[in-house]
């Protein structure tokens, strides 16, 4: 599953993240800032591993 968040979205990107946090949805970050409640991934493979772990919790 790939859901790119294009650059240039300005504050809209922040709104998407805020909604995800409010709805208790997992947010996985790769090569991004260290932000509270964001699951950090070390590689694209790690993103998929962590995504699968989150999907299996449902």
MODELLER restraints for C-alpha pairs under 7 A, 6 or more apart:
rsr = mdl.restraints
at = mdl.atoms
rsr.add(forms.Gaussian(group=physical.xy_distance, feature=features.Distance(at['CA:27:A'], at['CA:38:A']), mean=5.20, stdev=0.5))
rsr.add(forms.Gaussian(group=physical.xy_distance, feature=features.Distance(at['CA:27:A'], at['CA:39:A']), mean=6.06, stdev=0.5))
rsr.add(forms.Gaussian(group=physical.xy_distance, feature=features.Distance(at['CA:28:A'], at['CA:38:A']), mean=5.65, stdev=0.5))
rsr.add(forms.Gaussian(group=physical.xy_distance, feature=features.Distance(at['CA:28:A'], at['CA:39:A']), mean=4.59, stdev=0.5))
rsr.add(forms.Gaussian(group=physical.xy_distance, feature=features.Distance(at['CA:28:A'], at['CA:40:A']), mean=5.89, stdev=0.5))
rsr.add(forms.Gaussian(group=physical.xy_distance, feature=features.Distance(at['CA:28:A'], at['CA:41:A']), mean=6.75, stdev=0.5))
rsr.add(forms.Gaussian(group=physical.xy_distance, feature=features.Distance(at['CA:28:A'], at['CA:47:A']), mean=6.81, stdev=0.5))
rsr.add(forms.Gaussian(group=physical.xy_distance, feature=features.Distance(at['CA:29:A'], at['CA:38:A']), mean=6.20, stdev=0.5))
rsr.add(forms.Gaussian(group=physical.xy_distance, feature=features.Distance(at['CA:29:A'], at['CA:39:A']), mean=5.96, stdev=0.5))
rsr.add(forms.Gaussian(group=physical.xy_distance, feature=features.Distance(at['CA:29:A'], at['CA:40:A']), mean=4.98, stdev=0.5))
rsr.add(forms.Gaussian(group=physical.xy_distance, feature=features.Distance(at['CA:29:A'], at['CA:41:A']), mean=5.93, stdev=0.5))
rsr.add(forms.Gaussian(group=physical.xy_distance, feature=features.Distance(at['CA:30:A'], at['CA:40:A']), mean=6.13, stdev=0.5))
rsr.add(forms.Gaussian(group=physical.xy_distance, feature=features.Distance(at['CA:30:A'], at['CA:41:A']), mean=5.07, stdev=0.5))
rsr.add(forms.Gaussian(group=physical.xy_distance, feature=features.Distance(at['CA:30:A'], at['CA:42:A']), mean=6.43, stdev=0.5))
rsr.add(forms.Gaussian(group=physical.xy_distance, feature=features.Distance(at['CA:30:A'], at['CA:43:A']), mean=6.78, stdev=0.5))
rsr.add(forms.Gaussian(group=physical.xy_distance, feature=features.Distance(at['CA:41:A'], at['CA:47:A']), mean=5.32, stdev=0.5))
